[in-house]
Amino acid sequence: MPIQKILVVDDSPTERYFLTDILVKNGFSVSTAENGEEALTKIKADKPQLILMDVVMPGQNGFQVTRAISRDPETQDVPIIICTSKGQETDRIWGLRQGARDYIVKPVDPQELLSKIASLG
């Protein structure tokens, strides 16, 4: 089933707006969270089909939240794409080890993002 509902998790209002804009223009339904704690609450309530996760956030970082989601039987089947400014290969490997399905370095290229979403759907 193609992905429709996406949760964008980022502490930057600019990034949330940018990602939401790309996704809505391409027919996705989007909800947002400003931090990991809010993301964990919304995942249980909204059951998104995909999560776009920032790494550097106040409170729990994106790696910790990704690990929590991928280890929880209720949420472990929700794919996560990490979207972060952390462009080191070690960060990418670590993110994937935490349970993320993919990893995009900011600034996000809209076509790259959409093709990665399509490959999951």
N, C-alpha and C positions, 0 to 999 in steps of 0.2 A: 504494500500500500504506500503510495507516495506521501512524503512528509508534508503536513499542512501547518501544524502548531509548533512554533519555535519559541523557546525561552532565551532571551538575551541577558546575560549576566555580566555587568560591567559597572564599575564605580564612576566612570566618566559619563556625564549627561551627553556630551558631544558624540562619544562612541556609540552610546545606546541609540541616539537619534539617527546617526549615520547607518548603523546596521539595520535598525527598524525600517528606515526609509527604503533601503535596497530590498529588503524582504517583502514589505507590504506591496511595493510596486511590482513584485514578481508573484503576487497572489498568495503569500503566506499570511497566516494569522500569528501575530507576535505579542508576547507579554515580556515584561522586563523585570529585572531585579538589580538592586544597587550593590548587593554584597552576597557573600556565601550563605549567611543565615537566612536572608530573605529568599534566596534561590531554593534552598532546601524546603522551605515552607511552601513556596509556589509549585514546586515539582509535585509534591503530594496532593495539592489542591487541584492544579490544572492539568496534570498528566501531559506535558508537552511531548512531541514526537522527536524533538531534537533540542539540544542545549548548546548555545554558543557561550563559551566560558572564558572570561578574562582571567589572568593569573594574579596580577598585582592589585590587590584590593585590601581595604581595612578589614580587620578580623581574620577569618580564615582565608587563606589564599586559594586561587583557583585549583591548584594541584590538590590541596586538602579536600576541597568540596568535591572535585571530580572523584577522588578516592572514596569519599563517603557515599556518593551516588552509585558508583560502580560496585560497591560492596553490599549495598542494601538490596535484599531480594525484591522489594517493591519497585525499585527504580533502576536496577542494574541493566535492564534491557533498553533504556533510553540512551541513544548515542550522544556523545559529547564531542564537539569540535572546539579545541582551545584556540582562542583568538588573542594573541598577546604581542607585546613589543619585545618580549624576550626571544631573540632570534638565534640563540646558540643551539647547536646540534644537541648538546647535553640536555638543554631544557626540553627540546622536542622529544628526545628519547624518554626523559623522566615523565613528561606529560602523558605519553602513550602508555608507559608502565603503570600510571595511576588509573588507567582505564579509558582514556580518551581514544576515540576512533581516528581522529585526524588533528592536524595542528596547522594553524595559519598565523603568519607573522604580520603584525600591523606595520604600515597602513594596509588594511584589507583591500584586496583587489576584488571588485564585485563579481567579475566573471569566474575567478578562481573559487570564491565562496559558493556561488551558485552551482558550479560543476561538482564541488565536493559534496554539497547537499544532495544533488541529483544522484551521485554515486552511492549514497546511503539509502535512498528511497526505493 
